[in-house]
């Protein structure tokens, strides 16, 4: 029973921050991309898990294009990078500002090149490790520059009261833990290490829960407009 609940954690974890948002009429502008991300994460992850579960049950009559959930993970990755980039830009930290503005556009260009010339967005068998790893690396850069800015800015509030601190902390844990999982996931599948690949995805699920909890903490704090 517990294993089944954990297997569905990608679908129910976004409900944690969404529960905190109930009754919150106004949130700071920099948190609005995160609110949108949580709704999209709920949508993408629930869809991906429903496809997976239908395949486990081997239900008949499933259209071919819905027999693989890889396209949903690809779409989720693109949305996550763009929305968290928007979040970091709205924090308005005057540090590497131009780089932060350029990175989302660079990412979109790389995504287009990748799926036009190298990979299939709707690949039936494999996730896009290239996409997921690139996204994780860029988000890790955003997180690191956030902390560097806090270190050199000694006039702000205490660390845990900094705008977006808990969101960035959860995101840092998520991308740091998942970078190598994303990078080598397809390699593990190609080496017939399916069981290991499936088991290591549990790490992804754990840190995704942590990300959602950290976002919920940030939503629960008194907002600083």
Secondary structure, DSSP 8 states (H G I E B T S, - for coil): -HHHHHHTHHHHTHHHHHHHHTT-----HHHHHHHHHHHHHHHHHHHHHHHHHHHHHT-S---GGGS--HHHHHHHHHHHHHHHHHHHHHTT--SSHHHHHHHHHHHHHHHHHIIIII--TT-SS---HHHHHHHHHHHHHHHHHHHHHHHH--SS--GGGSTTHHHHHHHHHHHHHHHHHHHHHHHHHHTT-HHHHHHHHHHHHHHHHHHHHHHHHHHHS----
